């Protein structure tokens, strides 16, 4: 049986280990669209630095004149209007253009899958490019530990999450759920199950045609 190419969008709470899920797919030959890494690169572009400072002032720059995402985050995650302006006018147009290029290159390649590790997939309105949506969850204590490693306390974690699309919306659109509460070996096994399944069936092309909300429950990978 010919293996099928497919595109997966990773969604879920902040700090659930989506990058670890993406890495497990990558070990199986998948390409990874790492939106966070790309945003880091976008913030180094002179025109972007100019746009950001024009809107938020020079206080969001570090000593080298580059955008300090921590400083910028402390502003926008306290102000929904400023976050909306930053994402919709500066970040999303650029990441969406990069995603379109990546999708075209992927479709012309022999890669088995493209995984979109893009926390704001729904916020950017790009979920329709995915054949499958994979919701990743993890216990709150583990998420708080991972957030602390980023320098965020519980309040900051909650604040950032409050600015994202509601969990229920993402769950309703998910084709599968992964509970990342175990070991990395367990997580790898769950990804292997999904990778094998999705490689052997025709992609969920109905999603790319802007299908209505899913009414069936997503399958939890045990």
Phi and psi in degrees as a GROMACS rama.xvg file:
@    title "Ramachandran Plot"
@    xaxis  label "Phi"
@    yaxis  label "Psi"
@TYPE xy
-69.5868  132.699  UNK-2
-73.9775  147.009  UNK-3
-101.444  140.293  UNK-4
-76.7913  146.429  UNK-5
-151.478  156.185  UNK-6
-114.639  128.27  UNK-7
-116.199  132.859  UNK-8
-104  123.199  UNK-9
-91.27  124.537  UNK-10
-133.428  174.307  UNK-11
143.75  -176.297  UNK-12
-60.8597  162.009  UNK-13
-66.8427  137.336  UNK-14
62.4673  55.4133  UNK-15
-112.307  -1.47104  UNK-16
93.401  28.9618  UNK-17
-62.177  -32.7432  UNK-18
-65.5925  -34.5426  UNK-19
-67.2914  -36.5567  UNK-20
-65.2477  -44.7483  UNK-21
-59.9424  -41.2625  UNK-22
-62.5628  -36.2807  UNK-23
-66.367  -39.0557  UNK-24
-65.4683  -39.2609  UNK-25
-63.2363  -35.3845  UNK-26
-63.56  -17.1822  UNK-27
-101.716  14.8815  UNK-28
97.963  -0.245115  UNK-29
-72.0997  148.253  UNK-30
-83.5869  149.26  UNK-31
-119.631  126.051  UNK-32
-96.6158  98.8036  UNK-33
-92.105  92.8662  UNK-34
-62.7106  -38.0001  UNK-35
-64.7976  -41.7993  UNK-36
-63.2868  -40.222  UNK-37
-67.0859  -37.4577  UNK-38
-64.0663  -39.0278  UNK-39
-54.9018  -45.5725  UNK-40
-67.0039  -38.5351  UNK-41
-60.6066  -38.7986  UNK-42
-68.846  -10.2881  UNK-43
-90.9278  -8.9686  UNK-44
-73.0326  130.697  UNK-45
-53.4349  -40.5599  UNK-46
-68.2003  -32.7551  UNK-47
-71.3737  -42.4146  UNK-48
-57.59  -41.5025  UNK-49
-64.3032  -43.1572  UNK-50
-64.7775  -42.4284  UNK-51
-65.5293  -45.54  UNK-52
-69.4463  -31.1613  UNK-53
-64.195  -32.4419  UNK-54
-90.1508  -38.8568  UNK-55
-115.263  -6.99745  UNK-56
90.1313  167.472  UNK-57
-72.283  -10.3143  UNK-58
-67.918  -14.1213  UNK-59
-89.4458  4.14208  UNK-60
-96.8396  152.437  UNK-61
-90.2122  -172.903  UNK-62
-67.3766  -14.9037  UNK-63
-99.5695  5.15197  UNK-64
82.0977  11.0707  UNK-65
-97.812  158.922  UNK-66
-68.06  126.61  UNK-67
-93.7814  106.556  UNK-68
-64.8581  -27.7872  UNK-69
-67.0401  -45.086  UNK-70
-64.7406  -42.8823  UNK-71
-64.3608  -40.4707  UNK-72
-62.6048  -36.2672  UNK-73
-65.3437  -22.787  UNK-74
-84.6774  -54.2885  UNK-75
-74.4777  -28.7828  UNK-76
-81.5396  2.7309  UNK-77
-107.356  -2.992  UNK-78
-144.51  105.278  UNK-79
-60.3005  -37.079  UNK-80
-66.5867  -39.7726  UNK-81
-70.5213  -37.3257  UNK-82
-63.475  -42.1177  UNK-83
-61.6672  -42.6219  UNK-84
-63.8021  -46.1217  UNK-85
-60.5379  -49.5078  UNK-86
-71.9713  -47.9488  UNK-87
-77.1712  -28.378  UNK-88
-101.793  -26.2843  UNK-89
-112.074  -48.9298  UNK-90
-87.0207  -55.2889  UNK-91
-57.7854  -43.4298  UNK-92
-56.8646  -35.7434  UNK-93
-78.4652  -43.8887  UNK-94
-67.422  -35.5705  UNK-95
-66.7647  -37.3112  UNK-96
-65.2172  -41.5112  UNK-97
-64.7094  -37.2883  UNK-98
-66.1011  -41.7392  UNK-99
-58.9139  -41.749  UNK-100
-64.3243  -43.9836  UNK-101
-63.2452  -40.5262  UNK-102
-62.3923  -43.3592  UNK-103
-64.1093  -42.7161  UNK-104
-65.4367  -38.2419  UNK-105
-64.0746  -46.9684  UNK-106
-62.0483  -26.8923  UNK-107
-89.4227  -1.9025  UNK-108
-101.132  -179.468  UNK-109
-102.009  9.57263  UNK-110
-63.1656  141.093  UNK-111
-75.0674  -28.4171  UNK-112
-155.295  156.652  UNK-113
-124.862  122.31  UNK-114
-107.091  124.16  UNK-115
-94.9277  99.0392  UNK-116
-87.2957  78.5577  UNK-117
-131.66  96.383  UNK-118
-56.0288  -29.3495  UNK-119
-104.397  33.9829  UNK-120
-55.149  -47.6344  UNK-121
-71.806  -40.4235  UNK-122
-61.8493  -33.3789  UNK-123
-83.5676  -5.04497  UNK-124
69.791  32.7151  UNK-125
-112.599  10.7703  UNK-126
-64.1361  -22.7967  UNK-127
-69.1331  -15.3067  UNK-128
-80.0437  -8.2394  UNK-129
-90.0752  142.976  UNK-130
-80.281  -31.2825  UNK-131
-140.267  144.267  UNK-132
-110.617  126.68  UNK-133
-114.611  117.378  UNK-134
-93.5764  125.871  UNK-135
-110.619  127.745  UNK-136
-123.272  163.155  UNK-137
-157.428  153.544  UNK-138
-60.2926  147.131  UNK-139
-59.0852  -37.5085  UNK-140
-63.4189  -41.5534  UNK-141
-66.7942  -39.4353  UNK-142
-64.2433  -38.842  UNK-143
-65.4952  -36.7331  UNK-144
-65.1128  -43.6093  UNK-145
-67.5941  -36.0311  UNK-146
-64.87  -40.2082  UNK-147
-61.2473  -34.9873  UNK-148
-65.2594  -21.9607  UNK-149
-91.6325  -2.04848  UNK-150
88.8733  16.9452  UNK-151
-105.704  133.505  UNK-152
-86.54  -177.838  UNK-153
-62.3384  -36.2615  UNK-154
-64.9772  -43.8566  UNK-155
-66.5467  -38.6904  UNK-156
-59.7934  -46.9235  UNK-157
-64.63  -39.0266  UNK-158
-64.1994  -43.7253  UNK-159
-66.902  -39.5735  UNK-160
-66.7628  -33.5238  UNK-161
-64.5701  -22.0578  UNK-162
-87.968  -1.67253  UNK-163
-96.6055  164.813  UNK-164
-58.3585  140.31  UNK-165
-56.1969  140.72  UNK-166
-54.2838  -39.9381  UNK-167
-61.51  -35.2862  UNK-168
-65.7753  -44.5403  UNK-169
-66.9282  -42.6713  UNK-170
-60.8524  -39.2504  UNK-171
-65.017  -27.2494  UNK-172
-94.2702  -6.17524  UNK-173
-75.7384  142.823  UNK-174
-93.0251  -21.2107  UNK-175
-153.837  154.615  UNK-176
-122.851  137.768  UNK-177
-121.777  125.563  UNK-178
-93.1787  108.295  UNK-179
-93.0289  62.1494  UNK-180
-110.054  -2.63052  UNK-181
-106.687  -150.959  UNK-182
-83.7931  169.727  UNK-183
-65.2267  -32.8546  UNK-184
-64.1852  -41.0885  UNK-185
-65.3061  -40.8039  UNK-186
-63.1222  -42.0365  UNK-187
-62.0485  -39.751  UNK-188
-63.9398  -39.9413  UNK-189
-66.3094  -39.2988  UNK-190
-66.4225  -39.6215  UNK-191
-58.5959  -41.1594  UNK-192
-61.3995  -46.3174  UNK-193
-67.8657  -42.4085  UNK-194
-59.9673  -44.5137  UNK-195
-63.8421  -43.2882  UNK-196
-65.6536  -49.3989  UNK-197
-72.8482  -21.452  UNK-198
-76.3316  -17.548  UNK-199
-105.482  -0.624757  UNK-200
-127.22  160.645  UNK-201
-64.4621  139.358  UNK-202
-59.4585  158.898  UNK-203
-78.8462  69.9427  UNK-204
-64.0972  -20.4849  UNK-205
-60.5156  -30.6235  UNK-206
-65.5944  -38.2989  UNK-207
-70.2837  -10.8433  UNK-208
-98.8411  23.1981  UNK-209
60.0115  55.5316  UNK-210
-67.2679  156.476  UNK-211
-69.4318  172.811  UNK-212
-57.188  140.602  UNK-213
-70.1131  137.339  UNK-214
-104.765  -14.8516  UNK-215
-90.7571  153.768  UNK-216
-73.6807  139.518  UNK-217
-67.6062  151.746  UNK-218
-84.6189  128.906  UNK-219
-86.1201  129.236  UNK-220
-84.6801  118.301  UNK-221
